[in-house]
Amino acid sequence: MRHPWSIARRIAVVHVALVAAIALFSVWSAYLQAREVALRVEERHVQGVTTLVARDPALVSALRAGDAPALQAGIDGWIAEAQVSWLTVMDPDGMRLASWRPEQVGVRYPRPLDAVVAGDTVVELSSTGAAGRSVRALAPVVDPEDGTVLGVVTTGVQISDVAIMAEAQIPGILLGSAAVAAVGLLVAWLVGRYLNRVTLGRGPEQIAEQFLLAETAMDSLEAGVVVLAPDGRVRLHNDAAARLLGWEDAGEPRLPTELSAALPGAVGGEASLAVGGRVLVVQQRVVRAPGRSDPGGSVPPTALAAAAREGVTTAPSGSRVLVLHDRTDLQRLGDELTVAHTLTTALRAQTHEHANQLHTALALVESGRLEAARAVLSRRAADEEASDDVLAALLTALGNLVDNALDAAAAPDLSAEDRWVDVEVVSDAAGLVVQVADGGPGPSDADRGRLFDRGWSTKPVGAAGRGMGLWLTRRIAEEAGGVVDVATDSGTVFTVEVPRDPRPQEET
């Protein structure tokens, strides 16, 4: 399902929300810190100036004389001199004698003044008075002559939230946060364009869905799929490949040596080889740069070309995709079919020969030559009992060797005089010797060591595989106690020697 918001829009929203949260936290922290500093500064300020005003000789003389008009007349001067927001003069009982607000004259101060009258200077923080949030100080006016308290002076400084915000540089914080948000939005827009290009317009949910579908599809395949980087490292593989190559418990998967050696010749075709007791058919495709032709069979460039048009860097050119098909069971069935076919041929030959013997014996019986017929039938039974194993080995080995010799003699690069096949079979008391020769060049020195290996062949690989004939010939010969050898002289000669069954034969 496609999400209504692109990933870039989501990044932008998260960015703006984060910047806004940081800005609010910064503003609140700066405000609290600036207010605390302002309060401490103003507390020391009003405490000092209130003490100085309380010692002013003019104030002391007016209070001693009870001259209220003189006190009221001096209010503005004392406010200007002390640089405070207001100033009030009261008697020791709290009655206002002079005030920055004349209408308050004659109104008693609402709080007790015991501590001030006792000689202490009191500093208070107020937010409920007529001046709003303010810091005020109350100091006693003491007669210097006799030390009596003549009255109380209170001054205060109004603390403005605007001034605190300016002191905390809150406008600068907001402007900086707005600039960061704008830059973030621009970056999010650029990142959005890039992501839209590299994902070919797919959102994260679509990418995740396609990834899961691809993983499910690859893991459900019976064929193994392996993706190799240009340097040969395994970049991706499915469960089937891990099972076929024995990677279930491997930390870092590596291609088996025999598979790596077969890859260069498998581009655009198939190679059959034995890996870990399995017969695998390997198909290889090479990833080419979009627009380049690859007659050898590269990965179809449709998706890569679409990505290239968007300016997206695709998989490195030279990456390879391997498809592995397990042909172990099919090869085993093919081997069994070959053996069955060989045995069937042998049985047909035996049946034909047996029929000839019966016809001969029947003719002798009809002519009255009973002893001769009996001798023919007795000799046939003895021969069959003594030569069943040798005949089966002969037919199997001979059929495979003759097939190979005919293929070698039919090679297009041979001359007319080299297109020949010679078969010789010798059976005596020691056993059976089969020789099949042809005019072909024979195996090279490098291939001679692998000639009888299962699954190895110099011929093109078909659907059922190759490399089973000589392996089967050697197996039959060895099971019968014999050997197989190859020599190259004026042609190629395969020799199979099978000894006679050492069991004693019954007298007939």
N, C-alpha and C positions, 0 to 999 in steps of 0.2 A: 504494500500500500504506500502510495506517495504521500509524504508529509506536506501539509500546506506551506510550511516554512522551509526555505532552503537552509543549508548549513551555515551560509554566510549571514543570513538574517538572524539565525540563532546565536551565532558568535557576536553579532552586533548588539543584540538585546542583552546578552550576558555581560558584554563589555560595559555598556551604558549603566546597567544595574550595579555592576561592581564599582565603577567610577563614582556613581551617585552615592553608594553606601560609604565608600572611602571619604568622599567629600563631606558628607553629613557628619561622619565620625570626627573628621579633622576640624570642621567648624565648631562642633560642640566642645571638643577638647580644647581648642584654642580659646573659645569664649570663656569656658570655666577657668582656664589658667589666667586669662587676661583680667577677668573679674576679681579673682583672688588677689592678683598683684595690685589692682587698683584699690581694692579695699584696704590692703595693708599699707599702701602708700598714703591714702587719704586718712587712715586712722592716725598715723604718725603726724601728718600735717595738721589736722584739726586739734589734736592734743597739744601740739606745741603752740599754735597761734592762739588757742583759747586761754592757755596759761599766760601768754604775753598780754592779751587784752585785759585779763583779770588784774594784772599788775599796773595797768595804765593809770597814772596819777589823776587824770581828769575823771576817769570812771570812779576811782576811789573817792575823790572829793565830792562828786555828785551824789554818790550813795550815802556818804557821811552826812551830807547836808539835806538829803531827801529831796533833791531837786530833780523831779521826774521829767520836766520839760528839757533840762540840759541832757539828761540821759537819752531821750528820744531824738534830740537834735544830733547827738553824736553817733547814732546807729549807722548811718550811711558811711561815715568816715571810717569807723572801725571795720565795717564789712570790706570796704575797699582796701584798707591797710592789711587786713588779715587774709584777703583773697578767699573768702568763704561765700557760701550761697545765702546764708542768713545769720542773724545774731539777735539774741534776746537777753534782757537783763531782768532778774527776778530778785525778790527779797528772800530771806532765809526760809520763809514759809511757803515759797513757790508761787507767790502772786507776781504776775508779769508787770514790771514797772515801765519797761520800754521794749519794743519789738519791731522787727523788720516788717511785720504786718500790724499796723496800728490798731486794727480792730480787735487784736488779741490782748491789748493792754487792759489790765484789770481782771483777766481770766487766769485762774489758778492752773499751774502746771499739773498734768494728770498723774505724774509718777512721783513716788517718794524721793526726797532729796537728802535723806539722812546721811548717806555716805559722803555726799558732796559737802554738806554742812560740817561734817566731821573733819574735813580737810583733804579729802581725796579728789582726784580728777578722774572722772568716769567717761569712758568712750563707749558708744552704743551704735549698733547698726539698726536702722529703721526702714521699714518699707510701707508703713501705714500712715505716716504723717502727711501733712499738707504738701510737703516737698517731694513726696514719693520716696523711692529708694535713696537713702542718704546715710552718711556717717556723721554722727554728732558727738560733741564732747561737752561736758559740764564741769566747770572749775569754780571753786569758791573765791569770792573777792574778800581778801583779808585786810583789815586795817593795820597798816604797818606800825602804828603807834602802840596799840594795846593788844593786837593779835586776834581781835574779834572778827567774826565772819559778818560782813556787811550785806552780802548778797551772793547771788549765783549768776554766772555768765554761761550761756550755752551758744555754741556756734555749730554750723554744719555745712557739709558739702554734698550737693546733689550728685548722684552717680547716674549718668545717662547710659542706657543700653547701646545707643548709637555710638557713644564715645568708646565703650568697651569693645564693640565689634570692630571699630576702626583701629583700636589699639591691638586687637587680636589679628589684624590683617585678614579678616574674613572676606572682604571683597576680592583680595588677591587670591585667596584659596579658591573661591568660587570661579574666578576667571581662569585660574590654572586648571581646575577640574574640567571646566567647559572646553578648554583647549585640548586636554588629554582625551576627552570624550570625542571631540571632533576628529582628532588624529586617529583614534581607534576606529571610528566609523569609516574613515577613508581607507585604513588598512583592511578592515573587514570587507569593504567593497572590492578592493583589489584581490584579497584572498578568495572572495566569493567568485570573482571572474576566473581566477586560476583553477579553483576546485571544479567549477562548472565545466571548464575546458578539459581538465585531466580526467574527470569522471564521465565525460561525454554526456553531460546533462543529467546524470543519475544522482539521486539523493542518497544519503547514508543508509536509509532503510532499504532502498532498492539494491544498493551494493551488498548489504548484508544478506538480503534475500537471495541474490544471485550467487553469492559466495557459498551459502548453505546449500543451494540447489546444485552448484558445481561439485561441492564436496560429496553430497549425497549421490550424485550421478557417478562420480569417479569411484566412490567406494562400492557402488552396486555393480560395477563392471566386473565380469569374470576375467577380462584381459587386464594385465598389469600396465599401468601408465607411469612413465618416469620422464621428468623434464630435467634436462642437463644444461648447465651454464656453458658458455663457450670454452671455459677452462676445464670442463669435465666434471665439475662438482654437481652433486645431486641437489636440485633446488625444490623439487616437488615430486611426490609419488603417492599412489593410492594404496589401499590395503591389499589389493590383489598383488601388486608389485612387491610389497613387503613380504607377503607369504611366499611368492615364487622365488625371491632372491634371499630369503632368510634374514630379513631386516626387522623382524618383530621385536627383538631384544637388543638391536644394535643402537649404540648411541648416535654415531654419525654414519649414515648409510654410504657405502662405497660400492661401486660396480665390481662384480667379480672379474678376475683377470681375463678369463676366457670370453666374457661378454665384451669387455673393452677392446680386446683384440679383434673381435668380429665386427665392430661398429663401422670402421671406415669403408668397408665394402658393402654395407647394407643400406646406403642412402638411396631412397626411392625404390628399394626392393625388399627382399626377405633373406634372412639368414637363419639356418637351423643349426643349433648347437646344444650340447649337453652341459647343463649347469646344475651342480649340486644334486645329481641323480635325476634330474628332469630334462626332458627334451623340449626346448623352447624355440618358437619361431619368432624372430625379432624383426619388426618393421621400424624404420627410422625416417623421421622427417626433420628437415633443417629449417629454422626460422631465418628468412631472408629479409633484408630491408625492403620496405614497401616500394613498389615500382620496379624492382629488379626481377627479371625472369629467372626461373629455376627449373630447367627441364628435368632435373633429377627428382622432382617431387617435393617441394617445400610446403610448409603450412600455408593454406589458402590465405592471401593477404587482405581479405575484405575488411576484417576488424582492424588490422594493423594500418591499412591505408586510411581508414576513417579516423583513427587516432592521429596519424601523421598529419592529416589535413587540419586538425585542431592544434597542431604543435606539440603533441604529447610524445614524450620519449618512450618508445615501445621497448619490448624485450630486446636485449643485445643481439645484433645479427650474429648468427652462428650458434645460437641456442638450439638444442635438439630435443625432439619429443620421441620417446621410444614406446612402442606398443608391443607387449610381450604376450604371446599366446602359448598356453601349456598344451603341448602335443604329446605328452608322455603316454597317456592312455591310447591315443590314436596311433602312436608309433608302436606301442606294444601290440595293439590289434593288427597293425600292418605286418609286424614280425610274425605273429601267429598265423596270419593269412598266408604269408610267404611259405612258412613251414607246412601249413595245411595243403597249399597248392602243390608243393614239392612232393609231399607224401601221396597226394591224390594221383599225381603223374606217375609216381613209382608204382602205386597200386594198379593203375591202368596198364602199365607195362607188364607187371606181373600177371595180371588177368589175361592179357593178350597171349603172353608166353604159355600160361597154364592151359588156355584154350587150345593152343597149337599142340601141346603135349597130349591133351585129351583126344583131340582129333587123330593124332598119330596112334595112340593106344587103341582107339575105337576101330581104326582101319586094320590094325594088327589082329584084334579080336575077331572082326568080321572075316578076316582071311584065314582064321584058324591058328594063328601064331600066338598062342596064349602066353608062352614063356617070354617071348619078345615083348609082348604088351606089359607083362608083369615087370620085366626089367626096366622098361621105360618109366613106368609109374613109380617104382622103387627109387630109381636114380633121381627123379624129380623131387620126391619127398626129402631125400637126404640133402640134395643141393639147397633146397629152401631152408631147411633147418640150420645149415651151416653158414648161409650167406645173407640172412635177413638184415643184420646190422650193417654189414659192409655195403650192401646194395642201397640201403637208405642214405648212408653217408655219401656214397658215390653220387647218387642222383641229386641230392641237395647241393653238395659242393660243386658238382659238374654244372648244374643249371646256373648257379650264380656266377661261376667263372666264365662260362660261355657267354652269358649276357654282357659281362664287363668287356670281354674280348671283342665281341661284335661292336659294342659302342666305341671302343678304342680304334678298331679298324675302320670305322665309318667317319672318323674325324676329318673335317674338310681340309686340314692342312697337310694330309698325307698324300704321297704320290701313289700312282696306280699300283706299282710293284710292292708297295708296303701295305696294301689292303688285303691282308690274308689272316686266316685263323686256322690253327692246327690243334687238334684234340687227340690225346693218346691216353688210353686206359690199359693198365697192365695188372693182372691178378694172378698171383701164384701162391705157393705155400706160405710165404712170408707175410702176405697181406695184399693190400690194394694200393696202387700208385696211379694218380690222376695228374696229367700235365696238360695245361691249356696255354697255348702260345699265340701271340698276335704280333703284327708288325708295327704297333704303336710305340711311342718313345718311352712309355712306362713312367713310374713316379720319379720325382726328383729326390736327391739325397735328403733335402729338408723335409719332404713329405713321407719318406720311407718309415720313419719312426711312428707316424700316426696313421699309417695305412689301414691297420686293422682295428682302429678305435671305433667305438660305437658312435654314430652320428657324424663322423667326419667324412667328407667327400669333396672331390674337385668338380663334381657336376652341379648344374643349377638345382636349387632346392625347390621341390614341388610342395603341394599341400600336405602330403603325407611324409615329407622329409626324405633325406638321403643318408648314405653311409651305413647301411645295415647289411648289405650283401656279403662283403668280405668279413665283417664281424661275425655274421652267422656262420660263414664257412669255417672260420677258425674255431668257433665254439663247438660246431659239430665234430670237427676233426679232433679237438682236444678231448671231448667227452668220449670219443672212441679210442683214445690213447694215441692219436696221431699228431702230425705237425703240418704246418703250412709254411711255404717259403716262396720268395719271389726273387727272380734274377733278371738282369737285362744284359743281353748279348747282341745278337742281330735281331732284336725284338724284345718282347716282354714275356717271361715264362713264369706261370704260377704252378707250383707243385704241391700236391696234397698226398701225404703218405698215411695210410690207415692200416695198422697191423691186423692180422686175422685173429678172430676170437680164440684166446688161448685154451678154452674149454675143450676137452677131448671129444671127438666125434664118435658116435655109435657106429659099430660095424653094420653094414647092410648086407 
